[in-house]
């Protein structure tokens, strides 16, 4: 069992889930990835409710969050996450196909850490995900008071 923090992927497209997992695997990240398919599941996961009550206390290293999701959209999930004193320091990367300026403004206004438009081609998508995974799961220093367990 890995002692690295998990990555939470919030994505409703099975194809994008598979592409994301393949890209992260190519980076050779040891972090395990938890996948949820809609905004409500993301909230339940983060707040350890519903089917996630037994989830460990440790928060994910990063949340990769799609914008267009069933039940609650990515901006609603982001608002709830960043509005919670315990969860607000979790890095969130909005990973979406939307280049709409209102989406960008709202996401940054709510405290998103990065906004990445999904590249169309497989190679570009894989390359972008490799860099995201490496940065947020390995290189980024978490805020003081949070613990990141490394394999070093």
Residue frames as a rotation matrix with the C-alpha (Angstrom) as fourth column:
UNK 1
0.577 0.817 0.000 0.00
0.817 -0.577 0.000 0.00
0.000 0.000 -1.000 0.00
UNK 2
-0.162 -0.648 0.744 1.37
0.631 -0.647 -0.427 3.40
0.758 0.401 0.514 -1.00
UNK 3
-0.087 0.101 -0.991 2.01
0.910 -0.397 -0.120 6.09
-0.406 -0.912 -0.058 1.58
UNK 4
-0.969 -0.202 0.139 1.57
0.245 -0.842 0.482 8.83
0.020 0.501 0.865 -1.02
UNK 5
-0.425 0.853 -0.302 -1.52
-0.251 -0.432 -0.866 10.97
-0.870 -0.293 0.398 -1.05
UNK 6
-0.205 0.482 0.852 -4.22
0.806 0.577 -0.132 9.99
-0.555 0.660 -0.507 -3.50
UNK 7
-0.974 0.067 -0.218 -5.37
-0.187 -0.783 0.593 12.00
-0.131 0.618 0.775 -6.50
UNK 8
-0.187 0.967 0.174 -9.11
0.345 0.230 -0.910 12.58
-0.920 -0.111 -0.377 -6.90
UNK 9
-1.000 -0.026 0.018 -10.32
0.024 -0.255 0.967 12.62
-0.021 0.966 0.256 -10.50
UNK 10
-0.212 0.972 -0.105 -13.85
0.131 -0.079 -0.988 13.98
-0.968 -0.223 -0.111 -10.96
UNK 11
-0.743 -0.124 -0.657 -14.84
-0.626 -0.215 0.749 13.12
-0.234 0.969 0.082 -14.53
UNK 12
0.131 0.900 0.415 -18.07
-0.483 0.423 -0.767 11.79
-0.866 -0.100 0.490 -16.06
UNK 13
0.614 0.037 -0.789 -16.62
-0.777 0.204 -0.595 10.77
0.139 0.978 0.154 -19.43
UNK 14
0.825 -0.293 0.484 -15.33
0.065 0.899 0.433 7.18
-0.562 -0.326 0.760 -19.35
UNK 15
0.693 -0.576 0.434 -13.07
0.594 0.114 -0.796 7.98
0.409 0.809 0.421 -22.30
UNK 16
0.399 -0.540 0.741 -11.48
-0.387 -0.832 -0.398 10.95
0.832 -0.128 -0.540 -20.51
UNK 17
0.742 -0.135 0.657 -11.10
-0.606 0.284 0.743 8.87
-0.287 -0.949 0.129 -17.33
UNK 18
0.810 -0.431 0.397 -9.20
0.478 0.878 -0.021 6.20
-0.340 0.207 0.917 -19.26
UNK 19
0.527 -0.625 0.576 -7.03
0.393 -0.421 -0.817 8.79
0.754 0.657 0.024 -21.05
UNK 20
0.529 -0.286 0.799 -6.26
-0.675 -0.713 0.192 10.54
0.515 -0.641 -0.570 -17.75
UNK 21
0.797 -0.207 0.567 -5.35
-0.327 0.641 0.694 7.32
-0.507 -0.739 0.444 -15.95
UNK 22
0.738 -0.543 0.401 -3.15
0.675 0.583 -0.452 6.23
0.012 0.604 0.797 -18.87
UNK 23
0.474 -0.560 0.679 -1.36
0.033 -0.760 -0.650 9.59
0.880 0.330 -0.342 -18.93
UNK 24
0.576 -0.240 0.782 -0.76
-0.807 -0.322 0.495 9.56
0.133 -0.916 -0.378 -15.18
UNK 25
0.866 -0.254 0.430 0.49
0.093 0.928 0.361 5.97
-0.491 -0.273 0.827 -15.38
UNK 26
0.658 -0.635 0.404 3.00
0.573 0.074 -0.816 6.99
0.489 0.769 0.412 -18.08
UNK 27
0.447 -0.471 0.761 4.41
-0.523 -0.827 -0.206 9.53
0.726 -0.306 -0.616 -15.61
UNK 28
-0.150 -0.444 -0.884 5.13
0.373 0.802 -0.466 6.62
0.916 -0.399 0.045 -13.24
UNK 29
-0.302 0.166 0.939 3.41
-0.786 -0.600 -0.147 8.38
0.539 -0.782 0.312 -10.35
UNK 30
-0.876 -0.032 -0.482 2.96
0.205 0.879 -0.431 6.05
0.437 -0.476 -0.763 -7.42
UNK 31
-0.757 0.641 0.127 -0.10
-0.526 -0.482 -0.700 8.00
-0.387 -0.597 0.702 -6.24
UNK 32
-0.669 0.649 0.362 -3.32
0.701 0.713 0.019 6.05
-0.245 0.267 -0.932 -6.44
UNK 33
-0.907 0.421 0.027 -6.20
-0.358 -0.802 0.477 7.73
0.222 0.423 0.878 -8.26
UNK 34
-0.539 0.840 0.068 -9.78
0.494 0.381 -0.782 7.69
-0.682 -0.387 -0.620 -7.00
UNK 35
-0.951 0.262 0.162 -12.40
0.037 -0.423 0.905 8.38
0.306 0.867 0.393 -9.66
UNK 36
-0.388 0.909 -0.151 -15.89
0.405 0.021 -0.914 9.76
-0.828 -0.416 -0.376 -9.12
UNK 37
-0.597 0.176 0.783 -18.37
0.802 0.143 0.579 10.39
-0.010 0.974 -0.227 -11.93
UNK 38
0.230 0.704 0.672 -20.43
0.593 -0.649 0.477 13.39
0.772 0.288 -0.566 -10.80
UNK 39
-0.288 -0.362 0.887 -20.32
-0.263 -0.860 -0.436 16.48
0.921 -0.359 0.153 -8.62
UNK 40
0.607 0.576 0.548 -22.37
-0.692 0.043 0.721 14.99
0.392 -0.816 0.425 -5.79
UNK 41
0.845 -0.380 -0.375 -20.02
0.442 0.893 0.091 11.99
0.300 -0.243 0.923 -5.53
UNK 42
-0.111 -0.925 0.363 -17.09
0.413 -0.375 -0.830 14.44
0.904 0.058 0.423 -5.39
UNK 43
-0.028 0.192 0.981 -18.69
-0.706 -0.699 0.116 16.30
0.708 -0.689 0.155 -2.47
UNK 44
0.915 0.395 0.082 -19.49
-0.348 0.669 0.657 13.02
0.205 -0.630 0.749 -0.70
UNK 45
0.508 -0.812 -0.288 -15.88
0.633 0.579 -0.514 11.87
0.584 0.079 0.808 -1.21
UNK 46
-0.294 -0.707 0.644 -14.35
0.112 -0.694 -0.711 15.11
0.949 -0.137 0.283 0.05
UNK 47
-0.133 0.340 0.931 -16.64
-0.872 -0.486 0.053 15.38
0.470 -0.805 0.361 3.08
UNK 48
-0.941 -0.290 -0.177 -16.52
-0.207 0.902 -0.379 11.60
0.269 -0.320 -0.908 3.75
UNK 49
-0.302 0.920 0.251 -20.28
-0.736 -0.058 -0.674 11.11
-0.606 -0.388 0.695 3.41
UNK 50
0.597 0.654 -0.465 -22.50
-0.800 0.450 -0.396 8.43
-0.050 0.609 0.792 1.91
UNK 51
0.967 -0.202 -0.156 -20.50
0.158 0.954 -0.254 5.57
0.200 0.221 0.954 0.43
UNK 52
0.173 -0.964 0.204 -17.26
0.163 -0.176 -0.971 7.39
0.971 0.201 0.127 1.37
UNK 53
0.798 0.182 0.574 -17.73
-0.482 -0.379 0.790 7.50
0.361 -0.907 -0.215 5.17
UNK 54
0.863 -0.490 0.123 -14.99
0.307 0.702 0.643 4.87
-0.401 -0.518 0.756 5.60
UNK 55
0.593 -0.684 0.425 -12.49
0.378 -0.229 -0.897 6.83
0.711 0.693 0.122 3.46
UNK 56
-0.073 -0.742 -0.666 -9.32
0.989 0.030 -0.142 7.74
0.125 -0.669 0.732 5.37
UNK 57
0.548 0.279 -0.789 -8.90
0.580 -0.806 0.118 11.14
-0.603 -0.522 -0.603 6.98
UNK 58
-0.450 -0.842 -0.298 -6.13
0.331 -0.467 0.820 12.27
-0.830 0.270 0.489 4.61
UNK 59
0.557 0.630 -0.541 -7.16
-0.216 -0.519 -0.827 14.64
-0.802 0.578 -0.153 1.85
UNK 60
0.733 -0.283 0.619 -6.12
0.668 0.473 -0.574 14.11
-0.130 0.834 0.536 -1.77
UNK 61
-0.332 -0.917 -0.219 -2.86
0.718 -0.396 0.572 15.62
-0.612 0.033 0.790 -3.04
UNK 62
-0.876 0.124 -0.465 -4.87
-0.370 -0.793 0.485 17.29
-0.308 0.597 0.741 -5.81
UNK 63
0.025 0.917 0.398 -8.38
0.304 0.372 -0.877 17.24
-0.952 0.143 -0.269 -7.27
UNK 64
-0.982 -0.184 -0.028 -8.62
0.013 -0.218 0.976 17.07
-0.186 0.958 0.217 -11.06
UNK 65
-0.333 0.932 -0.145 -12.09
0.297 -0.042 -0.954 18.49
-0.895 -0.360 -0.263 -11.64
UNK 66
-0.665 0.245 0.705 -14.15
0.720 -0.040 0.693 18.55
0.198 0.969 -0.150 -14.82
UNK 67
-0.945 0.322 -0.059 -16.38
-0.303 -0.929 -0.210 21.58
-0.123 -0.180 0.976 -15.31
UNK 68
-0.152 0.931 -0.332 -19.43
-0.920 -0.011 0.391 19.98
0.361 0.365 0.858 -16.91
UNK 69
-0.976 -0.173 -0.130 -20.65
-0.095 0.883 -0.459 17.26
0.194 -0.436 -0.879 -14.55
UNK 70
-0.107 0.971 -0.212 -24.00
0.228 0.232 0.946 15.69
0.968 0.052 -0.246 -13.70
UNK 71
0.334 0.460 -0.823 -25.82
0.880 0.161 0.447 16.58
0.338 -0.873 -0.352 -10.45
UNK 72
0.735 -0.211 -0.644 -23.43
0.156 -0.872 0.465 19.38
-0.660 -0.442 -0.608 -9.39
UNK 73
0.855 -0.471 0.218 -21.16
0.193 -0.101 -0.976 21.06
0.482 0.876 0.005 -11.92
UNK 74
0.084 -0.951 -0.298 -17.46
0.845 0.226 -0.484 21.61
0.528 -0.212 0.823 -11.34
UNK 75
-0.467 -0.227 0.855 -17.94
-0.075 -0.953 -0.294 25.23
0.881 -0.201 0.428 -10.23
UNK 76
0.558 0.725 0.403 -20.45
-0.540 -0.052 0.840 24.16
0.630 -0.687 0.362 -7.57
UNK 77
0.748 -0.388 -0.539 -18.03
0.572 0.789 0.226 21.50
0.337 -0.478 0.811 -6.31
UNK 78
-0.277 -0.916 0.290 -15.20
0.642 -0.401 -0.654 24.05
0.715 0.005 0.699 -6.32
UNK 79
-0.089 0.324 0.942 -17.30
-0.430 -0.865 0.257 26.58
0.898 -0.382 0.217 -4.36
UNK 80
0.883 0.467 0.039 -18.14
-0.254 0.407 0.878 24.02
0.394 -0.785 0.478 -1.66
UNK 81
0.502 -0.776 -0.382 -14.58
0.787 0.593 -0.170 22.73
0.358 -0.215 0.909 -1.42
UNK 82
-0.455 -0.756 0.470 -12.95
0.520 -0.654 -0.550 26.18
0.723 -0.006 0.691 -1.24
UNK 83
0.079 0.581 0.810 -15.67
-0.459 -0.700 0.546 27.39
0.885 -0.415 0.212 1.14
UNK 84
0.911 0.216 -0.351 -14.76
0.154 0.610 0.777 24.78
0.382 -0.762 0.523 3.75
UNK 85
0.648 -0.685 0.333 -11.98
-0.761 -0.574 0.301 25.75
-0.015 -0.449 -0.894 6.19
UNK 86
0.290 -0.548 0.784 -10.58
-0.282 0.734 0.618 22.21
-0.914 -0.401 0.058 6.31
UNK 87
0.391 -0.033 0.920 -10.70
0.688 0.675 -0.268 21.51
-0.612 0.737 0.287 2.57
UNK 88
0.951 0.190 -0.243 -9.86
0.006 -0.799 -0.602 24.89
-0.308 0.571 -0.761 1.04
UNK 89
0.209 -0.951 -0.229 -6.11
-0.743 -0.306 0.595 24.24
-0.636 0.046 -0.770 0.88
UNK 90
0.077 -0.147 0.986 -6.51
0.425 0.900 0.101 21.15
-0.902 0.411 0.132 -1.34
UNK 91
-0.691 -0.356 -0.629 -5.16
-0.384 -0.556 0.737 22.10
-0.613 0.751 0.248 -4.78
UNK 92
0.276 0.822 0.498 -7.83
0.314 0.412 -0.855 21.96
-0.909 0.392 -0.144 -7.48
UNK 93
-0.843 -0.457 -0.282 -7.10
-0.164 -0.280 0.946 21.81
-0.512 0.844 0.161 -11.19
UNK 94
0.338 0.932 -0.134 -10.09
-0.351 -0.007 -0.936 22.49
-0.873 0.364 0.325 -13.41
UNK 95
-0.810 -0.551 0.200 -9.60
-0.088 0.451 0.888 20.11
-0.579 0.702 -0.415 -16.32
UNK 96
0.142 0.990 0.004 -12.19
0.199 -0.025 -0.980 20.98
-0.970 0.140 -0.201 -18.93
UNK 97
-0.310 -0.163 0.937 -12.95
0.940 0.093 0.327 21.50
-0.140 0.982 0.124 -22.59
UNK 98
0.711 0.699 0.074 -14.44
0.703 -0.708 -0.070 24.95
0.003 0.102 -0.995 -21.90
UNK 99
-0.526 -0.831 0.180 -12.50
0.835 -0.545 -0.077 28.02
0.162 0.110 0.981 -23.00
UNK 100
0.353 0.782 0.514 -15.42
0.598 -0.611 0.519 30.29
0.720 0.124 -0.683 -22.08
UNK 101
-0.512 -0.616 0.599 -14.25
0.019 -0.705 -0.709 33.45
0.859 -0.351 0.373 -20.31
UNK 102
0.245 0.635 0.732 -17.10
-0.782 -0.317 0.536 33.41
0.573 -0.704 0.419 -17.74
UNK 103
0.895 0.032 -0.445 -16.06
0.153 0.915 0.373 29.87
0.419 -0.401 0.814 -16.72
UNK 104
-0.050 -0.996 -0.070 -12.43
0.642 0.021 -0.767 30.95
0.765 -0.083 0.638 -16.34
UNK 105
-0.410 -0.079 0.909 -13.35
-0.372 -0.895 -0.246 34.05
0.833 -0.439 0.338 -14.31
UNK 106
0.588 0.725 0.359 -15.72
-0.652 0.162 0.741 32.16
0.479 -0.669 0.568 -12.05
UNK 107
0.722 -0.367 -0.586 -13.26
0.445 0.895 -0.012 29.31
0.529 -0.252 0.810 -11.45
UNK 108
-0.375 -0.922 0.100 -10.45
0.529 -0.301 -0.793 31.68
0.761 -0.245 0.600 -10.48
UNK 109
-0.221 0.388 0.895 -12.86
-0.587 -0.785 0.195 33.77
0.779 -0.483 0.401 -8.42
UNK 110
0.817 0.575 0.033 -13.76
-0.411 0.541 0.734 30.65
0.404 -0.613 0.679 -6.45
UNK 111
0.430 -0.738 0.520 -10.10
-0.790 -0.029 0.612 29.83
-0.436 -0.674 -0.596 -5.82
UNK 112
0.982 -0.137 0.127 -9.14
0.181 0.865 -0.468 27.24
-0.046 0.482 0.875 -8.43
UNK 113
0.359 -0.926 -0.117 -5.36
0.016 -0.119 0.993 26.63
-0.933 -0.358 -0.028 -8.45
UNK 114
-0.800 -0.557 -0.225 -5.10
-0.223 -0.072 0.972 25.99
-0.558 0.827 -0.066 -12.19
UNK 115
0.421 0.904 -0.068 -7.42
-0.320 0.078 -0.944 25.92
-0.849 0.419 0.323 -15.20
UNK 116
-0.707 -0.706 0.039 -6.38
-0.289 0.338 0.896 23.58
-0.646 0.622 -0.443 -17.99
UNK 117
0.353 0.773 -0.526 -8.28
-0.856 0.041 -0.515 23.21
-0.377 0.633 0.677 -21.26
UNK 118
0.279 -0.194 0.941 -8.21
0.063 0.981 0.183 19.57
-0.958 0.009 0.286 -22.34
UNK 119
-0.526 -0.491 -0.694 -6.15
-0.699 -0.216 0.682 19.21
-0.485 0.844 -0.230 -25.50
UNK 120
0.478 0.806 -0.349 -7.98
-0.851 0.327 -0.410 17.46
-0.216 0.493 0.843 -28.33
UNK 121
0.318 -0.413 -0.854 -5.26
-0.546 0.656 -0.521 15.05
0.775 0.632 -0.017 -29.51
UNK 122
0.909 0.048 -0.414 -4.26
0.236 0.760 0.606 12.00
0.343 -0.649 0.679 -27.47
UNK 123
0.044 -0.986 -0.161 -0.55
0.852 0.121 -0.509 12.90
0.522 -0.115 0.845 -27.39
UNK 124
-0.448 -0.153 0.881 -1.22
-0.109 -0.969 -0.224 16.49
0.887 -0.196 0.417 -26.33
UNK 125
0.592 0.736 0.330 -3.70
-0.491 0.004 0.871 15.31
0.640 -0.677 0.363 -23.69
UNK 126
0.742 -0.377 -0.554 -1.23
0.566 0.795 0.218 12.73
0.359 -0.475 0.804 -22.36
UNK 127
-0.301 -0.919 0.255 1.57
0.641 -0.393 -0.659 15.29
0.706 -0.035 0.707 -22.25
UNK 128
-0.165 0.320 0.933 -0.58
-0.446 -0.868 0.219 17.83
0.880 -0.379 0.286 -20.37
UNK 129
0.835 0.550 0.010 -1.68
-0.286 0.417 0.863 15.21
0.470 -0.723 0.506 -17.82
UNK 130
0.363 -0.795 -0.486 1.87
0.772 0.549 -0.322 14.01
0.523 -0.258 0.813 -17.24
UNK 131
-0.548 -0.608 0.574 2.96
0.245 -0.774 -0.584 17.54
0.799 -0.179 0.573 -16.40
UNK 132
0.166 0.704 0.690 -0.07
-0.627 -0.465 0.625 18.14
0.761 -0.536 0.364 -14.17
UNK 133
0.884 0.190 -0.428 0.45
0.126 0.783 0.609 14.91
0.451 -0.592 0.668 -12.26
UNK 134
0.020 -0.968 -0.250 4.15
0.810 0.162 -0.563 15.51
0.585 -0.191 0.788 -11.79
UNK 135
-0.522 -0.240 0.818 3.65
-0.076 -0.943 -0.325 19.07
0.849 -0.232 0.474 -10.59
UNK 136
0.153 0.719 0.678 0.71
-0.749 -0.363 0.554 18.66
0.644 -0.593 0.483 -8.24
UNK 137
0.929 0.266 -0.258 1.48
-0.072 0.812 0.579 15.21
0.364 -0.519 0.774 -6.83
UNK 138
0.457 -0.838 -0.298 5.27
0.864 0.498 -0.074 15.49
0.210 -0.224 0.952 -6.56
UNK 139
-0.401 -0.786 0.470 6.75
0.698 -0.594 -0.399 18.98
0.593 0.168 0.787 -7.02
UNK 140
0.112 0.524 0.844 4.17
-0.152 -0.831 0.535 21.23
0.982 -0.188 -0.013 -5.38
UNK 141
-0.895 -0.365 -0.255 4.79
0.225 0.123 -0.966 21.98
0.384 -0.923 -0.028 -1.70
UNK 142
0.091 0.981 -0.172 1.57
0.723 0.054 0.688 21.74
0.684 -0.186 -0.705 0.32
UNK 143
0.355 0.102 0.929 0.65
-0.343 -0.910 0.231 24.55
0.870 -0.401 -0.288 2.75
UNK 144
-0.760 -0.619 0.201 2.27
-0.375 0.165 -0.912 24.48
0.531 -0.768 -0.358 6.19
UNK 145
-0.420 0.591 0.689 0.39
-0.797 0.123 -0.592 22.27
-0.434 -0.797 0.419 8.61
UNK 146
0.792 0.586 -0.170 -0.48
-0.597 0.685 -0.417 19.68
-0.128 0.432 0.893 5.98
UNK 147
-0.039 -0.814 0.579 1.59
-0.456 0.530 0.715 16.56
-0.889 -0.236 -0.392 5.69
UNK 148
0.667 0.124 -0.735 2.78
-0.723 0.345 -0.598 15.09
0.179 0.930 0.320 2.42
UNK 149
0.417 -0.502 0.758 4.24
-0.253 0.737 0.627 11.66
-0.873 -0.453 0.180 2.75
UNK 150
0.369 -0.393 -0.842 6.91
-0.926 -0.079 -0.370 11.01
0.079 0.916 -0.393 0.16
UNK 151
0.991 -0.109 -0.077 8.50
0.106 0.993 -0.043 7.76
0.082 0.035 0.996 -0.87
UNK 152
0.348 -0.922 0.170 11.93
-0.271 -0.273 -0.923 9.40
0.898 0.275 -0.345 -0.48
